[in-house]
Amino acid sequence: MELWYTEKQTENLAFSCRITRTLHRERTPFQDLAVVDTVQYGRMLILDGMVQTTVADEFIYHEMITHVALFTHPNPERVLVIGGGDGGTIREVVKHQKVKEAVLAEIDRRVVEVSREFLPEISCGLDDPRVTVLYADGIKHVQEKKGCYDVIIIDSTEPVGPAEGLFSREFYQAVAEALKPDGLMVAQTESPFVNADLIRKVTASIGEMFPVMRLYLASIPTYPSGLWSFTVGSKKYDPLAVRFEGELPFPTRYYTPALHHASFVLPAFVQELVAKK
Amino acid sequence: MELWYTEKQTENLAFSCRITRTLHRERTPFQDLAVVDTVQYGRMLILDGMVQTTVADEFIYHEMITHVALFTHPNPERVLVIGGGDGGTIREVVKHQKVKEAVLAEIDRRVVEVSREFLPEISCGLDDPRVTVLYADGIKHVQEKKGCYDVIIIDSTEPVGPAEGLFSREFYQAVAEALKPDGLMVAQTESPFVNADLIRKVTASIGEMFPVMRLYLASIPTYPSGLWSFTVGSKKYDPLAVRFEGELPFPTRYYTPALHHASFVLPAFVQELVAKK
C-alpha cells in the first residue's frame, strides 16, 4: 500500500511525500491541523493543507529566521515571536544567552499542544524558563505594546487565512511601534519564484517603516520552489554590518557567520523584486 | 480536464506540474525523451522521466554552470560541453567574447533535434558560428583529447542511465588530461538534500585530480529539493580569487559578480559533505 500527502503549492504545482501514517488531524477554531509521518522528511506539521515544518529540514527555517536578527542586534534581551506555535523559532531564540525574555504569541493553542505531543525535538525550547507562551492574536499584541521589544520575529503561515493581516502595512507599523528605538524585526516573506508580488509589496511596506530594509534567502526543500525569503526591518542595526569574532557560541547546521552575509547576496531576478531604499 | 506531469524525484517524493499538453514524446536509442507544456514553468524537457530544463527556470542552471567557470578562467578560448543537448549551456558559453571554439559532445542526437524544434529560446546558441556539435559519447571524446580545452563543462543528466560514467573517478582523470595545463572543469553534481553521498564521492574524486576543488550552489525550483550543486576542478585558477571590474559584459538574470562569490558560501550541513582539500 502507498500513502501520499499531496500539497497543491499553486494551482499548477504539487508536492507529494510518501507517508507511513497520519499521527493527528483536527479542525481547530482557526485552521485544519495535521501531523503526518513522511518517509523522506520525518514528521511533518501541516496547517490548512500547507507544510509548515518537518523534522528533517526545520533547522534551516528556524535557524535562518532567528539567528540573522539575533546576531544583528547587539543586545537582544526581549524577543517576541508571532506565530511559530511549533516552537522551533523559540528553541533557536533561547540559544542566545543575551535573551532575558522570549514571548511567543500564537493565536492557535492547538498548534502548540499538538507540537508538544508530536514534535518534541522542535517544541522543546518552549520549556525554557525565559519563555512566555501567550495564546493571543499577534496583531492585537503588538498594537498594545509600545517600545517594548528588541527583536520581533514574524513566523507566520502563508498570507491566507489567520496570517493574512501579518503581511499588511498597518501591521508593520504596529511592529515598528512595539519595538524599542533601536529594535528590529524579521518576517518570513515567501518564495521569490511563487510569490514575487508579495515580496514587492512587503519590501516596499517594511522599507517605508524602517530606515534599514534587507531581504535574504534560504533553501528549504519542503516549501514551494525550495527558495524562501525573509525580510528584515531595522531602526538602527544593519545585518550587513555585523562582524563576527571567533566561532558561534552554539552549533548550527545551516547558519554560519559567512552564510549570514552570503544569504543577502541576491540572484539578479530577486534583486529586481526588492523595493529600492 | 486536468493533465499533470508527475516525477518521482525519489521513492518517497514527487513533483507535479499541471500541463496543457505533451508536445513530443519518443524513445530514442538512449532514453525516453519528452517535451510537455506546463502552466507554471512553460515548456519542459524531460529525459527518462526527470525534468532537465524548463523555459521559466532554465536561466538559473545554464548561467550558473557556465559563468562561474568562464569568468574564473582568464582566457577561455576553447570550451567543451559534455551533454547539454538542449543547447542552453552553449548559449551562455558563446556570450563570452573570448571563446573562439565551443564544442558540444551530446550522445543523443534527438535531444538536440527536439530542442531545436520545441525549445528555440534555449537551443538558439547552437547556431553560433563558433559552435561545433558532435553526436558523440563525451567519455570517449575526452579520452581522445590531451591538453586541448581551457574549460570543460559536464552538463549531464542524473547519474543513472547514459550519464552514469560521467560521475566516475576515471572520467574526471580523463577530463583533467583533456584540459590544458591551466584548464578547469565544472560539473553539475546534484542536490545536497537528496544526493549527499554522491557529493561526498564526487568532491573527493575531483579533489584528487585537481589542485583546486570547490563546490557551489544555486536554487533551481524544478530540480529535486530546489537546491543544486556544481563542482569545480581547476589546475590553476581559483574561482574564489576572481575579481570583477565594472559590470558584466552581458545581462544576466541570476548570476552576478557578488553571487559568484556568495554561491560558494555553503550552509554548514553542505560544508560537511565536501571532501577536505
Contacts between the chains, C-beta under 8 A, distances in Angstrom:
chain1	res1	chain2	res2	distance
A	4	B	14	7.1
A	6	B	14	7.9
A	6	B	16	7.7
A	10	B	40	6.3
A	11	B	18	7.2
A	11	B	39	7.6
A	12	B	17	6.5
A	12	B	18	4.1
A	12	B	38	7.1
A	12	B	39	3.9
A	12	B	40	4.2
A	13	B	16	7.1
A	13	B	17	6.0
A	13	B	18	7.3
A	13	B	40	4.8
A	14	B	4	7.2
A	14	B	6	7.9
A	14	B	14	7.9
A	14	B	15	7.7
A	14	B	16	3.9
A	14	B	17	7.9
A	15	B	14	7.7
A	15	B	15	6.6
A	15	B	16	7.7
A	16	B	6	7.7
A	16	B	13	7.1
A	16	B	14	3.9
A	16	B	15	7.7
A	16	B	16	6.7
A	17	B	12	6.5
A	17	B	13	6.0
A	17	B	14	7.8
A	18	B	11	7.1
A	18	B	12	4.1
A	18	B	13	7.3
A	38	B	12	7.1
A	39	B	11	7.6
A	39	B	12	3.9
A	40	B	10	6.3
A	40	B	12	4.2
A	40	B	13	4.8
A	57	B	193	7.5
A	60	B	267	7.3
A	193	B	57	7.5
A	193	B	221	5.0
A	217	B	219	7.5
A	219	B	217	7.5
A	219	B	219	5.9
A	219	B	225	7.6
A	219	B	226	6.2
A	219	B	227	4.0
A	219	B	267	7.4
A	220	B	226	7.9
A	221	B	193	5.0
A	221	B	225	3.9
A	221	B	226	5.8
A	221	B	227	6.8
A	225	B	219	7.6
A	225	B	221	3.9
A	225	B	226	5.8
A	226	B	219	6.2
A	226	B	220	7.9
A	226	B	221	5.8
A	226	B	225	5.8
A	226	B	226	1.5
A	226	B	227	5.9
A	227	B	219	4.1
A	227	B	221	6.8
A	227	B	226	5.9
A	252	B	268	5.5
A	253	B	267	7.6
A	253	B	268	5.2
A	253	B	269	4.9
A	254	B	267	4.4
A	254	B	268	5.8
A	254	B	269	6.3
A	255	B	267	7.7
A	255	B	268	7.1
A	256	B	265	7.8
A	256	B	267	7.3
A	256	B	268	5.4
A	256	B	271	7.7
A	258	B	265	4.7
A	259	B	265	5.4
A	259	B	266	7.5
A	259	B	267	6.0
A	259	B	268	7.7
A	261	B	262	7.9
A	261	B	265	7.6
A	262	B	261	7.9
A	262	B	262	4.0
A	262	B	265	3.5
A	265	B	256	7.8
A	265	B	258	4.8
A	265	B	259	5.4
A	265	B	261	7.5
A	265	B	262	3.5
A	266	B	259	7.5
A	267	B	60	7.3
A	267	B	219	7.4
A	267	B	253	7.6
A	267	B	254	4.4
A	267	B	255	7.7
A	267	B	256	7.3
A	267	B	259	6.0
A	268	B	252	5.6
A	268	B	253	5.3
A	268	B	254	5.8
A	268	B	255	7.1
A	268	B	256	5.4
A	268	B	259	7.6
A	269	B	253	4.9
A	269	B	254	6.3
A	271	B	256	7.7
